Amino acid sequence: MSFLAFLVLGLICGAIAKMIMPGEHGGGWITTLILGVVGAILGGWIGAVVFNVGMAGFWSLQSWILAIVGSAIVLFVFGLVSHGGHRRVSH
């Protein structure tokens, strides 16, 4: 997978992770891009270690699933770190 394709995959998967995770998520598209790229790397690592599969190609469903799961994990951890472990409750 080329570097540009990996960035596009990260941006899209980061946006999907923000949509499926509950709660309010800050940050613009650059934060989403970084979140998605780190999530894709994490997802590829988890896939290689746990399931003995890795990131295949840009159009591979397994790459997208691994990247989305990894992005959701990174988003969860980012939410804990950035909010100090507390969720903001609106009244």
N, C-alpha and C positions, 0 to 999 in steps of 0.2 A: 504494500500500500504506500503510495507516495505521501510526502509530508503534507501537501495541500489537501489531499483526500482525508488524511488523518485529522487535520484541523476542522474540516467540514463535518466529519463524523462526530468529533468532539462537541462542536457547537450544537448540532442537531440533538445529540443524545443528552447534552446538558440541559437543553430546553425541554426535552421530553421528561427528564428526571424532575425538573422544576414543576412541570404540569401534574405529574402523578404523585408527588410527595405533598402531604397536607401541610398547611401553614403558609405563612407569608415569607417569601424569599426575596431578599434585596439583591442589588447588583444589576448591572447592565449586561450588555452582550459580551463584553470582555471577561467579566466574572463568569458568565455562563460558558464561554469558550474554555477558560482555564479549568473550570469545574469539569467540563466534559472531557477534555484531554486527559486530565489526571484520572478521571473516572474510567476512561477507556484503557489507560495503562493498568490501573488496578484491576479492572474486569478481565483484561487479557492475562494478567498474572494469576488471578484466582482461577480462571478457566484452565490455565496450564497446570497449576498445582493440584487443584481438586478434581477436575474432570478430564485432564490430559488432552485438552483442546486449547487452541489459542486463537488469536485474531487471524482470520483468513484474508479475505479481500473486502473491498468497500461494499460490494453488493451481497456479501454473505450474511445470512440471517444470524448465524452464530456470532459474528462480529458485532452486530447491532445489539443483540441481547446482552452480550457480555459488557459492552460499553454502557448501555442503559443501566444495568444492575450496578456496575462500578460507579457510575455517576450518581445514582441514588444513594449509595453508601457514602460517597464523598460529600454529597449535599447534606446528609444527615449529620455527619461529623462536623462539617462546616457550620451548620446551624447550632450545634452544641457549643462549639468554640466561640463563635461570634456573639451569641446571646448569653454566654456564661452558664449554659445549661438550663436557663429559664425561658419559657415560652411567653410571648407577649399576649395578654388577654385583653380584648377590647370589650368595652361595656356599652 
